[in-house]
Amino acid sequence: MWLQPRTSVALQIFRIGKNDLMLCTLVGTLGVACSNYFYYLAVQKSTVALAITVQYIAPVWVLAYMVLRGRQKATPQSIVGAMMAIAGVAIVQFFQANSHSDRQISTLAVGAALLASFGYAFYNIAAQGLITRNHQLTIMTYVLLSSTVLWMVVNPPWRLAAQHYSARQWGFLFAFACLSMLLPYILYFSGLKYLDPTRAVITSCLEPVFAILLAVIFVHETLRPLQVVGIVAVLGATVMVQIPKKSAALAEAT
């Protein structure tokens, strides 16, 4: 008696309309897979600092799209917030690249990082619409599935098997995938259910900030004064973009 309702609830997670399934496929391939691939290509051809800074121009693309489509107003808070977030990321990453300062910035690296920013912006915008119509775990499942299928075609499983990883290495890869990909995507897609794409993508600029802070705590890297300024800028931007929403809610209440 109790198994049937639980089974039906589990099956509902996989139910999705045809149009939304097609859009999930685009988000998984042109959004998630595209942003990840071109980001790592930019890192390979240049530095992490350049790649992540250019990728985090995404808040500008998201804000511009939302304004042009009439889905959001270009308030001073949102514009300044987006600029502060990008500047903050640029500052904290610039001083993180000391060990790679001898690497040259190539046109390919900049182009790849820009494509990564477009892909990142696209999946923020499209995924938020999908989540308003479906459960966030439903969308995450089909987005990651489509991305996985793409990579299985581009880089077939037998190539991975040919690397002859040990059981310990496979265990590390599994844990890494769960902690750095699966869990963050669950949390991020859940966040998109409550935040508009602009606020979500600006808040995501905290990622490199936390990376720096964790490196200071666990790897004992040095935190420079200007990096503190960059961290404060990103934190300030994250708070700032929440102000219009709270103000609007207070206005409606009165």
Buried (B, 14 or more C-beta within 10 A) or exposed (E): EEEEEEEEEEEEEEEBEEEBBEBBBBBBBBBBBBBBBBBBBBBEBBBBBBBBBBBBBBBBBBBBBBBEEEBBEBBEBBBBBBBBBBBBBBBBBBBBBEEEEEBEBEEEBBBBBBBBBBBBBBBBBBBBBBBEEBBBBBBBBBBBEBBEBBBEEEEEEEEEEEEEEEEEEEEEEEEEEEEEBEEEBBEBBBBBBEBBBBBBBBBBBBBBBEBBBEBEEEEEBEBBEEBEEBBBBBBBBBEBBBBBEEEEEEEEEE
